[in-house]
Amino acid sequence: MYIESVPLPTINIQSLTLMIARVQSLYLLLAALLALGSMFFPFWSFSSYPVILIADFIVHPEAGILHIWGSYSAGIFSPLTALISIAAIFFYKNRAVQAKLIVLALLLFVGDLLSGLTAAHFMNQYFQSLGTGIQHKPEAGIFMLLPEPILFFLALGGVKKDDKIANAYKRL
């Protein structure tokens, strides 16, 4: 029996170093880590007995369909934001596509934030309809989301700066 040898894929270290050395790659990586990390922490909490936490994919059906929708969509937007951020890192040679992916990640962040706030709002509406005075507060999940748009704008600025340098180089 004859087995043909297949060459192993090689990793171009210089290309990998160039990709990681760009500051927007670090911003996008940090934003992706924050988006993934926000999935593992509660978004909002209500001080009832027991304490009720609002987090991705944790639903309380008594709060209504919009609460359920908000919780599930937040659980979908978070990993999509991280995935698009990671994908944008690998498009470092195509700055136009990288910029579009960063804008898409920013829009997904807005969807993630709004869906989490929607879930928390409708849980609060449910408790108000019961006539109970339950206190609520934001938790670590929302605070992990908040730096993301800043990181996306910084990454977008890095892409624009690279584009300006490349266009100036082409003119010479």
Wavefront OBJ file of the C-alpha trace (Angstrom):
o trace
v 0.000 0.000 0.000
v 1.406 3.364 -1.031
v 0.847 6.442 1.134
v 1.617 9.750 -0.447
v 3.339 12.232 1.805
v 1.535 15.489 2.228
v 3.597 18.517 3.152
v 2.641 20.112 6.429
v 1.336 23.664 6.278
v 3.913 26.234 7.198
v 3.309 29.320 9.235
v 4.897 32.459 7.966
v 6.291 33.929 11.186
v 7.002 37.292 9.592
v 3.390 37.641 8.433
v 2.068 36.546 11.836
v 4.349 39.028 13.600
v 3.228 41.804 11.253
v -0.429 41.009 11.950
v 0.024 41.018 15.741
v 2.295 44.083 15.738
v -0.461 46.356 14.483
v -2.130 48.178 17.324
v -5.622 47.639 15.914
v -5.081 43.887 16.186
v -4.509 44.269 19.907
v -7.608 46.456 20.258
v -9.704 43.916 18.369
v -8.330 41.006 20.390
v -9.107 42.790 23.651
v -12.628 43.641 22.442
v -13.196 39.990 21.494
v -12.028 38.819 24.911
v -14.339 41.307 26.614
v -17.285 40.196 24.463
v -16.661 36.545 25.320
v -16.040 37.345 28.972
v -19.313 39.217 29.272
v -21.155 35.973 28.544
v -19.916 34.417 31.776
v -20.927 37.212 34.127
v -24.421 38.443 35.039
v -25.635 41.566 33.277
v -28.119 42.820 35.865
v -29.378 41.662 39.251
v -32.593 42.045 41.225
v -32.497 41.815 45.013
v -35.431 39.516 45.623
v -35.361 36.244 47.479
v -33.515 34.486 45.882
v -31.440 37.042 43.976
v -32.423 37.031 40.306
v -29.625 37.488 37.787
v -30.010 38.584 34.182
v -27.380 36.933 31.980
v -27.017 35.433 28.515
v -29.357 32.450 28.021
v -30.747 32.685 31.582
v -34.447 33.321 31.199
v -37.313 33.874 33.568
v -40.476 33.042 31.581
v -42.749 34.884 34.004
v -41.215 38.190 32.845
v -42.591 37.777 29.335
v -41.537 37.028 25.808
v -39.541 40.240 25.361
v -37.400 39.348 28.373
v -36.775 35.902 26.878
v -35.986 37.441 23.487
v -33.554 39.908 25.067
v -31.742 37.231 27.018
v -31.342 34.870 24.070
v -30.350 37.589 21.620
v -27.714 38.903 24.057
v -26.342 35.360 24.141
v -26.119 35.377 20.361
v -24.720 38.891 19.895
v -21.808 38.420 22.336
v -20.072 35.534 20.532
v -20.844 37.081 17.137
v -19.130 40.289 18.231
v -16.103 38.295 19.357
v -16.054 36.234 16.148
v -16.233 39.288 13.894
v -13.519 41.008 15.944
v -11.210 38.016 15.573
v -12.008 37.762 11.858
v -11.152 41.449 11.394
v -7.660 40.807 12.762
v -6.916 38.405 9.904
v -7.921 40.937 7.240
v -4.952 43.171 8.014
v -3.894 43.201 4.355
v -7.335 44.312 3.158
v -8.014 47.473 5.138
v -11.388 48.203 3.516
v -12.798 44.820 4.571
v -11.201 45.175 8.002
v -12.880 48.562 8.500
v -16.263 47.142 7.451
v -15.877 44.233 9.873
v -15.046 46.646 12.697
v -18.188 48.663 11.944
v -20.189 45.404 11.897
v -18.697 44.443 15.272
v -19.694 47.858 16.603
v -23.279 47.304 15.425
v -23.317 43.853 17.012
v -22.117 45.435 20.262
v -25.041 47.871 20.144
v -27.406 44.928 19.608
v -25.818 43.067 22.517
v -26.122 46.036 24.864
v -29.697 46.851 23.861
v -30.863 43.249 24.140
v -29.372 42.919 27.634
v -30.993 46.180 28.693
v -34.294 44.994 27.192
v -34.175 41.794 29.235
v -33.437 43.770 32.409
v -36.165 46.317 31.661
v -38.885 43.729 31.165
v -37.837 41.868 34.307
v -38.177 45.180 36.147
v -41.614 45.708 34.574
v -42.646 42.279 35.796
v -41.637 43.079 39.370
v -43.423 46.447 39.220
v -46.605 44.743 38.029
v -46.443 42.549 41.144
v -46.251 45.691 43.255
v -42.987 44.729 44.909
v -40.291 47.287 45.530
v -37.274 45.280 44.480
v -33.980 47.043 43.995
v -31.884 46.277 40.967
v -28.364 47.114 39.863
v -25.943 46.514 36.994
v -23.450 43.698 37.358
v -20.039 42.816 35.913
v -21.377 41.721 32.508
v -22.465 45.215 31.521
v -19.191 46.732 32.714
v -17.259 44.276 30.549
v -19.246 45.428 27.518
v -18.754 49.154 27.986
v -15.091 49.449 26.828
v -15.849 47.642 23.555
v -16.972 50.653 21.460
v -13.896 52.606 22.533
v -11.691 49.714 21.434
v -13.552 49.441 18.126
v -13.132 53.161 17.434
v -9.442 52.958 18.319
v -9.040 49.975 15.968
v -10.880 51.835 13.229
v -8.517 54.777 13.743
v -5.554 52.412 13.406
v -6.929 51.043 10.135
v -7.437 54.566 8.781
v -3.886 55.498 9.840
v -2.484 52.408 8.056
v -4.501 53.317 4.977
v -3.146 56.850 5.021
v 0.441 55.562 5.322
v -0.086 53.068 2.487
v -1.605 55.705 0.211
v 1.260 58.122 0.947
v 3.739 55.350 0.139
v 1.993 54.665 -3.194
v 2.354 58.307 -4.234
v 6.128 58.157 -3.938
l 1 2 3 4 5 6 7 8 9 10 11 12 13 14 15 16 17 18 19 20 21 22 23 24 25 26 27 28 29 30 31 32 33 34 35 36 37 38 39 40 41 42 43 44 45 46 47 48 49 50 51 52 53 54 55 56 57 58 59 60 61 62 63 64 65 66 67 68 69 70 71 72 73 74 75 76 77 78 79 80 81 82 83 84 85 86 87 88 89 90 91 92 93 94 95 96 97 98 99 100 101 102 103 104 105 106 107 108 109 110 111 112 113 114 115 116 117 118 119 120 121 122 123 124 125 126 127 128 129 130 131 132 133 134 135 136 137 138 139 140 141 142 143 144 145 146 147 148 149 150 151 152 153 154 155 156 157 158 159 160 161 162 163 164 165 166 167 168 169 170 171 172
